[in-house]
Amino acid sequence: MGLEYEEDYRNSNIVILNSCTVTDTADKKVMKYVKSIRRLKEERNIFFIFTGCLAQTDGDKISGIEGIDLVIDNKLKHKVPEVIKSFLENRFLDIKSIKPSRKGRFEFEPDSFLGRTRAFLKIQDGCNRMCSFCKVPFARGGSISLEYDEVIRRFKKLLELGYKEIVITGVNITSYYWNGYTLKDVIRGMVSLDGEFRVRLSSIMPDEFDVSILEFVKDGKLSPHLHISLQSGSDYIIKLMRRNYTSKDVVEIADVARKYYDGFGFSGDVIVGFPEESEKHFNETIDTVKKIGFFRLHIFPFSPRRGTVASVMDNQVPYEIKKERERILFDVVKGLSVEFKKKFLGKDIRIIPEEYVDGGVYGYADNYLRVFSRDISLKRNEFSYVKVSEINEEDPTTVIA
């Protein structure tokens, strides 16, 4: 459209705030940005568009905030360029005239990712599950999948654009289904293509994940890395969360994965301090986390979301206990990460260099280990092999080559 992207929103004329509402912390961060942008509007003319999941679930409340020029539902987010074009040409907006297109939530087909070496391909949106703590179905609606042929066409296009790593994304990609095609069919179609590239799965639901997908790790095109939406390692708490798996099920996925690739990397999400979580339940989560061998873990203190079952459950865990459990689990994972990284000392691993800094370059290995190499001759966005020489115990996700 002839507009320039500005890295610092404070120097922009048009600001688009794409909001998240998965946790209370996310809401607070969003509102912090809103206040900052409102202050900017007092200094100069800024067109402020608010969209995303919080716009979908709390649109009426957001619309009443002074300084926001336009609130766009998440389901119409793909129309943001059209909105901006209309505003620039007419200085007038009739949001009611903007209708969802046929492709709806899959309208965007980016040609670039603002200088990133990693591309993202959205194949699914929404969720049919109603976990007791989760607000996502209210924000995204039911599960919907992109047509299989269109998925493969977009994947090929990203390869042609030069991307060596493509991340398969969605709210719940394990629920992908289109006319008989499943996630396994999608991955099979991708890894069968010619060329040197890698496919990374963004996040999996343990009870819906087909472990036979891991067969594709053997040819080097499916990354030996899983991000597991665990949430709890206690079967009692998992049941309260209304999730249909056990801690044993998740451990078995990890065991199968390691049979295909010994250095398989596991990252994931865990909620601590869920209602009724006792010390015993928390220790069961620690035990499960150790058995899986996570080297990265997003740890969230339980955040009550309005309208969910868990927000009104009895026996809510005090904030101080939640923060203490977060700290304990962080230390556990830091130790697991150090042990995991020691496996690669003296070994060659494949990375894609991404970010150059003084004295070296950062990149990610196939299993999602972050690697710092002192070899500045490595080419950005090109597969390279480096030998791991030391580990950084203070940074639990990085090895040094």
C-alpha positions in Angstrom: 0.0 0.0 0.0 3.0 2.3 0.0 3.2 2.6 3.7 6.4 2.1 5.7 6.7 -0.2 8.7 8.0 1.6 11.8 9.8 -0.6 14.3 8.9 1.8 17.2 5.2 2.4 17.4 5.9 5.7 19.1 7.1 7.1 15.7 4.1 5.9 13.8 1.1 7.7 12.3 -1.1 4.5 12.3 -0.9 2.1 15.3 -2.5 -1.3 15.2 -2.7 -3.0 18.6 -3.3 -6.8 18.1 -4.5 -7.8 21.5 -4.2 -11.1 23.4 -6.5 -12.1 26.3 -5.3 -15.6 27.2 -4.3 -14.5 30.7 -5.0 -11.6 33.0 -1.4 -10.5 32.6 -1.9 -10.3 28.8 -4.9 -8.0 29.4 -2.9 -5.8 31.7 -0.1 -5.5 29.1 -2.6 -4.6 26.4 -4.1 -1.8 28.6 -0.6 -0.5 29.4 0.0 -0.1 25.6 -3.4 1.6 25.3 -2.5 4.2 27.9 0.9 4.8 26.2 -0.8 5.3 22.8 -3.4 7.6 24.3 -0.6 9.8 25.6 1.0 9.9 22.1 -2.4 11.1 20.7 -2.2 14.1 23.0 1.0 15.1 21.2 0.1 14.5 17.6 -2.5 12.9 15.3 -2.4 9.1 15.4 -4.9 6.7 13.9 -5.3 4.0 16.6 -6.9 0.6 15.6 -7.6 -2.0 18.3 -8.1 -5.6 17.2 -7.3 -9.2 18.3 -8.9 -11.5 20.9 -9.6 -8.9 23.5 -11.5 -6.9 20.9 -13.6 -10.0 20.2 -14.5 -10.9 23.8 -14.7 -7.3 25.3 -15.4 -5.2 22.3 -18.1 -3.1 24.0 -15.8 -2.2 26.9 -12.9 -1.4 24.6 -15.0 0.8 22.3 -15.7 3.0 25.3 -12.1 3.8 25.9 -11.1 7.4 24.9 -8.4 7.6 22.3 -9.2 4.3 20.4 -10.4 5.3 16.9 -11.6 1.9 15.8 -12.2 -1.5 17.3 -12.2 -4.4 14.8 -13.4 -7.9 15.8 -10.8 -10.6 15.6 -12.9 -12.3 12.9 -12.5 -9.2 10.8 -8.8 -8.6 11.5 -7.8 -9.6 8.0 -9.7 -6.5 6.8 -7.3 -4.1 8.6 -5.5 -3.1 5.3 -8.9 -2.4 3.7 -9.8 -0.3 6.7 -6.6 1.7 6.5 -7.0 2.2 2.8 -10.5 3.5 3.2 -9.4 5.9 6.0 -6.5 7.3 4.0 -8.6 7.8 0.9 -11.8 9.1 2.4 -11.0 10.1 6.0 -14.2 8.3 6.8 -15.0 4.8 8.0 -18.1 2.7 7.8 -17.1 -0.5 9.6 -20.5 -2.0 9.0 -19.8 -2.1 5.3 -16.8 -4.3 5.8 -17.8 -7.9 5.5 -15.8 -11.1 6.2 -14.4 -12.7 3.0 -14.9 -16.2 1.9 -11.7 -17.4 3.4 -12.4 -15.5 6.6 -9.7 -16.2 9.2 -7.3 -17.5 6.5 -7.4 -14.4 4.4 -3.9 -13.3 5.2 -1.2 -14.9 3.1 2.0 -13.0 4.0 4.9 -12.7 1.5 7.3 -11.7 4.2 7.7 -11.7 8.0 9.5 -8.4 8.6 13.0 -9.7 8.2 12.6 -13.0 10.1 14.2 -16.1 8.7 11.3 -18.2 10.0 8.0 -18.2 8.3 4.6 -19.1 9.8 1.8 -20.9 8.1 -1.6 -20.9 9.7 -3.6 -24.1 8.9 -6.2 -24.0 11.6 -8.1 -21.6 13.9 -10.5 -21.8 16.7 -11.2 -24.6 19.2 -14.0 -27.0 20.0 -12.8 -27.8 23.4 -14.1 -26.0 26.5 -11.2 -26.4 29.0 -12.4 -25.0 32.4 -9.7 -22.2 32.5 -9.6 -21.1 28.9 -11.1 -18.0 27.2 -9.9 -18.9 23.7 -13.1 -20.4 22.3 -15.0 -17.2 23.2 -12.4 -15.2 21.2 -11.8 -17.5 18.3 -15.0 -19.6 17.9 -15.1 -23.2 16.8 -12.3 -25.1 15.0 -11.9 -24.4 11.3 -9.2 -25.7 8.9 -7.7 -24.4 5.8 -8.3 -26.5 2.7 -5.5 -29.1 2.3 -4.6 -28.1 -1.3 -4.4 -24.5 -0.2 -2.1 -25.4 2.7 0.3 -27.2 0.4 0.2 -24.3 -2.1 1.0 -21.8 0.5 3.8 -24.0 1.9 5.4 -24.2 -1.6 5.1 -20.5 -2.0 7.0 -19.9 1.3 9.7 -22.3 0.1 10.0 -20.4 -3.2 10.3 -17.1 -1.2 13.5 -18.6 0.4 12.3 -19.6 3.9 14.2 -22.6 5.2 12.1 -23.1 8.3 8.3 -22.9 8.3 6.3 -23.1 11.5 2.8 -24.7 11.3 0.5 -22.7 13.4 -3.1 -22.6 14.6 -5.0 -22.4 17.9 -5.0 -26.2 18.0 -3.3 -27.7 14.9 -3.8 -31.3 16.2 -7.5 -30.8 15.4 -6.8 -30.1 11.8 -9.3 -31.8 9.5 -10.3 -31.1 5.9 -12.3 -33.6 3.8 -10.5 -36.6 5.4 -7.1 -34.9 5.6 -5.5 -34.8 9.0 -2.4 -33.1 10.4 -0.4 -36.2 9.5 -1.5 -35.9 5.9 -0.4 -32.2 5.9 3.0 -33.0 7.3 3.5 -35.9 4.8 2.6 -33.6 1.9 5.1 -31.0 3.1 8.1 -33.3 3.8 7.7 -35.1 0.5 8.6 -31.9 -1.3 12.2 -31.4 -2.7 14.7 -29.1 -1.1 16.5 -28.5 2.2 14.1 -27.1 4.7 12.5 -27.9 8.1 9.0 -28.0 9.3 8.3 -27.1 12.9 5.0 -27.8 14.8 3.9 -24.9 16.9 2.0 -26.6 19.7 0.2 -29.9 20.2 -2.7 -31.1 22.4 -1.5 -34.5 23.9 -4.8 -36.4 23.5 -5.2 -35.5 19.8 -1.6 -35.9 18.7 -0.9 -38.8 16.3 2.5 -40.1 17.4 3.0 -41.7 14.0 3.7 -38.2 12.7 7.1 -38.5 14.5 8.1 -41.0 11.7 8.8 -38.0 9.5 11.6 -36.8 11.9 13.8 -39.5 10.3 14.3 -37.7 7.0 15.5 -34.4 8.7 12.6 -32.3 7.4 10.3 -32.5 10.4 12.0 -30.8 13.4 12.7 -33.1 16.3 10.9 -30.7 18.7 7.5 -30.7 20.3 5.8 -27.9 22.2 3.4 -29.7 24.4 0.3 -28.0 25.9 0.7 -29.9 29.2 -0.9 -27.3 31.6 -0.6 -29.8 34.6 1.3 -33.0 35.4 -1.3 -34.0 38.0 -4.1 -36.3 36.8 -6.5 -34.8 39.4 -5.8 -31.2 38.2 -5.9 -32.3 34.5 -9.4 -33.6 35.0 -10.5 -30.4 36.8 -9.1 -28.6 33.7 -11.5 -30.7 31.5 -8.6 -32.1 29.4 -8.8 -35.6 28.1 -5.4 -37.1 28.8 -3.3 -38.3 31.7 0.3 -37.5 32.7 1.2 -41.0 31.6 -0.1 -40.3 28.1 2.2 -37.2 27.7 5.2 -39.1 29.1 4.6 -41.8 26.5 4.6 -39.3 23.7 8.1 -38.1 24.9 9.4 -41.6 25.1 8.2 -42.4 21.5 9.8 -39.2 20.3 13.2 -40.0 21.8 13.2 -43.4 20.0 13.2 -41.5 16.7 15.8 -38.9 17.8 17.8 -39.1 21.0 18.2 -35.3 21.2 14.5 -34.6 20.8 13.7 -31.2 22.3 10.6 -30.6 24.5 9.1 -27.2 25.3 5.7 -26.6 26.7 3.1 -24.7 28.8 2.2 -25.3 32.4 -0.2 -23.5 34.8 0.7 -23.5 38.5 -1.8 -22.7 41.3 -4.9 -24.0 39.5 -7.9 -24.1 41.9 -7.5 -27.0 44.4 -3.9 -27.6 43.4 -2.3 -28.9 46.6 1.4 -29.4 47.4 0.9 -33.0 46.4 -0.6 -32.1 43.0 2.2 -29.6 42.4 4.8 -32.2 43.1 3.1 -34.5 40.7 3.5 -31.8 38.0 7.2 -31.5 38.9 7.6 -35.3 38.5 5.9 -35.3 35.1 8.0 -32.4 33.9 11.1 -34.3 34.8 10.0 -37.5 33.1 9.2 -35.6 29.9 12.5 -33.7 30.2 11.4 -30.2 29.2 14.3 -27.9 28.5 12.0 -24.9 27.9 8.7 -24.3 29.7 6.3 -21.4 29.8 5.0 -21.3 33.4 1.8 -19.3 34.1 0.4 -18.7 37.5 -3.3 -19.5 37.2 -5.2 -16.5 35.9 -9.0 -16.5 36.4 -10.7 -15.6 33.1 -14.2 -14.2 33.4 -16.9 -16.6 32.1 -14.8 -19.7 32.6 -15.7 -22.5 35.0 -12.3 -22.3 36.8 -12.8 -18.6 37.6 -15.6 -19.5 40.1 -14.2 -22.7 41.5 -13.7 -23.1 45.2 -10.2 -23.3 46.8 -8.5 -20.7 44.8 -4.7 -20.8 45.4 -3.3 -17.6 47.0 -1.1 -15.4 44.8 2.0 -15.8 47.0 1.8 -19.6 46.7 1.4 -19.4 42.9 4.4 -17.2 42.5 6.5 -19.5 44.7 5.5 -22.6 42.7 6.4 -20.7 39.5 9.8 -20.0 40.9 10.3 -23.6 42.0 9.3 -25.0 38.7 11.5 -22.5 36.8 14.5 -23.8 38.8 13.6 -27.4 38.1 13.4 -26.7 34.3 16.7 -24.7 34.4 18.4 -27.9 35.8 16.7 -30.1 33.2 17.9 -27.7 30.5 21.5 -27.8 31.6 21.5 -31.6 31.6 19.9 -31.7 28.2 22.5 -29.3 26.7 25.3 -31.4 28.1 24.3 -34.1 25.6 25.6 -32.0 22.7 29.0 -31.0 24.0 31.6 -31.8 21.4 28.9 -32.7 18.8 28.0 -31.1 15.5 24.5 -29.8 15.2 22.6 -28.1 12.4 21.4 -24.6 12.8 19.9 -21.7 10.8 21.8 -18.5 11.6 19.4 -15.7 12.3 20.8 -12.8 14.3 24.2 -11.3 14.1 25.7 -9.6 17.2 29.1 -8.4 18.3 31.4 -11.4 18.2 29.0 -14.0 16.7 25.6 -15.1 15.5 22.6 -16.7 17.1 20.5 -19.4 15.4 18.3 -22.3 16.3 19.0 -26.0 16.0 16.5 -28.5 14.6 15.5 -29.4 18.2 15.0 -25.7 19.1 18.2 -25.3 21.1 19.3 -21.8 20.8 22.9 -21.7 19.6 25.5 -18.9 19.8 28.4 -19.4 17.3 31.5 -17.3 17.2 31.9 -18.0 13.5 30.6 -14.8 11.9 31.2 -16.2 8.4 28.0 -18.3 8.8 25.4 -17.2 6.3 22.0 -16.0 7.5 19.1 -18.2 6.6 21.4 -21.0 5.3 21.7 -24.4 7.1 25.1 -24.7 8.8 26.8 -27.3 11.0 28.6 -26.1 14.2 30.3 -28.0 17.0 29.1 -27.3 20.5 32.0 -26.3 22.7 30.4 -25.2 25.9 27.1 -24.6 27.6 25.8 -21.4 29.2 24.4 -22.4 32.6 23.0 -18.9 33.3 21.0 -18.9 30.0 19.1 -22.2 30.2 18.3 -22.3 26.5 21.6 -21.5 24.8 24.7 -23.5 23.9 27.9 -22.0 22.5 29.8 -23.2 19.4 
